[in-house]
Amino acid sequence: MSESVGSVRAVRAYLRSKGRAPAGLLDRYVTVFCLVLFVAVAGRPLSGVFAGLAGPVDPARMGAGVVLLALAVAGFLAVARSAGPVLLPAPDASWLLMSPLDRRLLLARPARMLCTVAVAMGVLLGMGMLAVLGAPDHLVWRVLGALALGVSASVGGMALAVLGQVSQSWQLWLTGAIAALLVLSAVAVSGQLRTVLAVAASAPLTALAAAVAAAAVAAGLLVRQASASLGRIPTRTLVTASTRAGHVASATMSLDPGALTWIAEDNHWRARKLGSRRWPSMPAPFALAWHDWRRLGRRPGRLAAIAATAALPLVLAQAGASPAVLGAAVLAGGLAVAATSTSGARRDADNPALARLIGVGHRPALAARAVLPALLSGTWAAMALAGLALAHDASSGAALAHAPAVVHDLSSGTALTEDAATGLPVAWWLFGPLAAPTLAAGALRMARRAPVDHSMPVIDTPGGSIPTGPIFWAATGPDLALLGCLPTAMALASQPASPGPFLAAQAAVSAVVLAGYVWRARSAGKAR
């Protein structure tokens, strides 16, 4: 063991000597000074945040908070599993990983970095847990207990992800943990956990100490097992994770977020064997767009996830979000759902020569490719708005907006009482299908946009320099969707008693926007 330690240390020292100069006294002074300055600046706001958490929390909003926390932890575990999580830099993965060095010692540094990331995530999780449950008494002890629970959960989850990288059996445990969190979020959004959450919020300090001790012991056991299993991680798994991380780092450094989706798509389909079926007989433009439908049909899990996310606006409503936030969530979610089915249009834009060889005009092909995004986004938005309309109990925070004392009808100028204005009419779900063509046009515009233009000017502001290239790239697509969904956005913000005029306006605007975009769209390879 001593030789292995010496060998790893000798190799690390040699690589450091050939790289940048080691950190000196001035570098350490600057680091410590920046940390002290950060603590001094952020100390007062953080203390104010913790002081604001003192006292009980509305039980009606606890369920929504638990849903958001469970989804955050599930997303953290899913990202850790997809990232590796243990990985090495590309040079180390190419040279040191294949050498006879002790693999467990070689992976010790990445394991420490993962532990640091998990601790930071645990602190945020503990603060979120405290915001959900509140602190009716003993603020300091409850803050410490919440932070300890959050850190134990995140560190244990990261250790479980590392163990999942070692063997398939632990991978099943990790998948089960993610599924359990999703089930917990589904139960919490239904309001079945209010009694349990109320009891947990007012639990005595002895019960909190017991929960912290149990969580810490479980996390410690998982960390110990993961640390002992570092040397058994397969080489192929480490190389694959390191290569993927290198691609992500390159796309991030070049400010080309679009490359990340290609990486995810290629990694998904590369190891799969697909069966061949006869292409259905249909007109040429629809036959060209049929592979988008087949691609979506081969991923039923994605369809299930898309359907499940339709409940997120309802969760935000239960958390007390404003009508403007809920409207933005519905429209942004519909645009994101539409963007998941525009792979064909994007490939046409990235490979114009192949698009020209197909022999289908770009306008008919674009119109055919808009059908699936419109169907998906319209269905998702209709489900989200229907859930908000049915959740009309304003006192529990589940309505789209807390009904004011008087609500004015924008079309007639009349006023409604609070009882008549509570909740949304069922007909509001029609905004989803009517806004779908605009959302599809915005998603197609996003798919066909060019890479980030880093040659665009940089705007100097008092807060720093702002590059306009990434801003224009990010706004391409959402700008068209926002412009075309203005009637829906105005209706969701004002909540008129009679949404008929807004529905008619949205139908007309959607038809004009989609037809205008398809008509003005140029063929692949030209300026977009």
Number of C-alpha atoms within 10 A of each C-alpha: 8 7 10 16 14 12 16 19 14 12 14 13 12 11 11 12 11 8 9 8 8 9 8 8 9 9 11 11 11 11 12 12 12 12 12 12 12 11 12 11 11 11 12 11 11 12 11 10 13 18 13 12 20 19 14 16 18 15 17 18 22 26 27 27 23 23 24 21 19 22 18 15 22 22 15 17 22 15 13 20 21 13 17 21 24 25 23 23 14 18 10 15 19 14 9 18 19 12 11 10 17 17 19 17 19 21 18 15 13 16 22 11 12 20 18 13 14 24 21 16 19 24 19 16 24 25 19 19 21 24 21 25 26 25 24 15 14 12 17 13 14 21 21 15 20 26 23 22 26 28 24 26 23 26 26 25 24 29 28 25 28 29 28 22 26 19 14 11 12 16 18 12 15 24 18 12 17 21 13 14 20 19 14 16 22 18 15 22 22 13 15 12 17 16 11 9 18 17 12 13 22 15 12 13 14 9 11 19 16 11 15 20 16 14 19 19 14 15 23 16 14 21 21 12 15 23 18 12 16 21 17 14 19 12 14 9 15 19 21 16 23 24 18 21 19 16 15 20 13 14 16 14 10 12 16 16 17 16 17 17 13 12 14 13 12 11 13 10 10 8 8 8 7 8 5 6 6 5 9 9 8 10 9 16 19 18 16 18 22 18 15 19 13 10 13 15 12 11 10 11 11 13 14 10 10 19 16 15 16 23 20 20 25 29 28 24 26 27 22 22 19 14 20 15 17 26 20 16 18 25 24 17 22 30 30 19 28 28 24 19 26 23 21 22 25 18 15 21 21 18 13 14 12 13 21 15 8 10 11 14 13 20 18 16 23 26 20 18 28 27 18 20 29 28 17 25 32 28 21 28 29 25 21 26 30 23 23 28 22 16 20 21 17 17 11 17 23 28 26 34 27 22 21 12 12 14 20 16 17 17 13 10 10 11 16 17 13 14 11 13 22 24 22 26 19 13 15 21 21 20 26 28 22 25 30 35 31 33 38 36 32 30 30 28 25 24 24 25 18 17 15 19 16 13 9 12 11 12 10 10 8 5 6 8 10 13 16 17 17 18 12 14 17 15 11 19 23 20 15 21 27 19 15 27 26 17 23 25 23 14 24 25 18 16 24 24 21 16 22 14 14 21 21 13 15 28 23 14 21 26 16 15 22 24 17 12 19 20 14 11 17 14 18 21 16 9 10 13
